[in-house]
Amino acid sequence: MSSSEKQFFFEPVKYVAKTETRERRARAIPDEIPLHLLRREVGEQYFFSKVIRENRDAFEVVDMMSQLDSTLMESIMRINNELKERFSKIVPSTEMIEKVLPSKEQHRIARFIDYDMPSRYYFYKEGASVIWRTGSDSFYVVSKTKEDAEKVIGMIKSEFERLNIITKDFGLELISFLTGPDYQRALLQTYQDIQTITYREPKNEFEKGVIDFCSGFTTSFLHNVEICFTEPIETCELDIFIGFNEQVKLIIEPTNYENLKEQMPPTETLKSKIILGTHDKAQRIGAKVIVIAGGFPDEIFKELKKIADSRHVTLLSDVNYKSELPLIFWDNLLEAYLLWRRTPERYYVNALP
């Protein structure tokens, strides 16, 4: 599969609204649903649902839940064909598309709807984009190109701002609409033990090349971020940080062999510099690690691969990272989405447009 087949663009979006304290509504709401979730449902949730209701001509909604009320197998096959056609305009890779499609073996409707797959897609008619809900206050936009993503996000943001003029009068105010690097900064700010965050420049051309490659898939990442932790006090630099939500995060560390040899202290080994040190700082923020090793001799790379595998670190080379990273991005988008689908909050989001 060529790298061009895996080309797509994604943008996580999170919006924050301030709402007055409200009591539970007259509708039946289980006691196990925390009040703060209910407040978000009648707060942030309002904006997205209202935009969809008032702009039905702008979106085509594929809702698996209603369609699967009829014959399960017939519906699955029909939806598969429809989604393949629509996703192929955004993500040409058959391998990647297959991961978001229901399979013939999924006969348990409840399990299929509740856990295994996204059950509702919002396809934007202008350009090639689809929206996945990821919470009452967040969603992903997955598009063919950056321009397609900007178009649908710009439309939604504009509608949010229009609604905000009205909702202020009854105690619901949009505070922020976070995309791109701002989305990532907001994620880092959720860590209570991060004292300071400093932004620096790429250290070499190999690093710049990997950063440029990532920017072809999203603007939602930070590079060369120096973080100072408290208790214990320590500082580390994240070459590339991509957070899909608060649970799923990636650290990508490009490492060039020639530059590394010049910078390493005499007593430090490649193992500790490349694998163990990167693994340690990723553990501090609960992130997965991808190390991209450029220009390494084959024998050294093979030895590092063994160590990386033992630490659950993904080790890529300068030869294969452009074909592997798109699949990693795609898998983590899905992982972040499905983690949210297993929370009580999503039952109420799914019940709304």
Phi, psi and omega in degrees: 000126181284158181294331180294332178291337183263006184286128173205177181222136181226148177219115170286144179228135175226136179232147185237132178234149175258129182227150177292153178297129181234148175278168178297141182289168180294334179296152183293120179232117182304145181296336183285351176277114183300150182298327181294331175290320178299318180297324177293325180298320180268004179252265183303322183304327184303318187297309183295314182299319181294319179297317179296316181297321185273354181230046182298330179288342182272343184234147168248118185260123173258107185250104183295326185300314181288323182289328181281001172292338176270201184302121187299306186295318179298319180294318181299316181295318181293316180294322177305311181296319181294315181291323177301315181297316182289315181291332181296337177282344181253312182234102184295341185289119177297321181300318181288321180296320182303330184288343179254008181258146173291148180258161180296335185281352184274085184270341181276104186300315184299316181293319180299313183289317191278329191232318196282324190218158168301138182254354181212127178242140175248104180269123180278130189286334179268104184092187183248091182215150175224146180248133171247127172289137178232016180156173178290344183233022183200158176200163173253142168249122177244124189225166175289318183225167176299321181296321177297317180296315180298325182295311183287322178294319178298320179296313182294317179299318179299319179293320177301314182295324177295315179296326183298328177299325181279314188290339178303328184290337178243032167085017178237114186232130177284121183266319182206155177226101193259126173222173175056217180300330179297323176299318181290320178298321178297323178294315180297328181289350177283347179277118182287339183264009174268120184271311180222154176230125181236141181251132183236178182267155176303147188273337182202174184292326178297317178298317178300321180297319179292320178299315178298322179296316179298324181292346174282352181246335181194154169264355187270073173201164177239147177231149180052055180264120176263121183247132176252119180265157172247151173047079357278153181285124175201157181234138176216156178248132175258116182297312177220127179239124176232115176254124179273327168198193184289342182262328186246114183220148178238141167244125178247124184240099175284132182226120179261132187300314183295315178295324182294317180299325181287330187266340187287134172296153183303329185271356183264138180262161177300322180301312183287325182288313188273313189263302188293316180295318179294318178298321182295314181288332176292322178298327183296330180246010176067041183245159171276157185241133171235120176254128177250111185261117181254132174075018181278139172302147186305316184295317179294319179298318180297319179293318178296325180298320179297316180292318180298316180298324180291339180254009182058037174258130178276118180253118177246165179247172176292347180276320188250357188293331181288338176268335184270322184300318179303320178293322178295316177301314182298313181297323180285328171301314180293319179300316180296319179295313184290331174298318178294325182294345179265015179255154179301330185302323189289340177300321183280328176293318182292339181281352182248168184302000000 
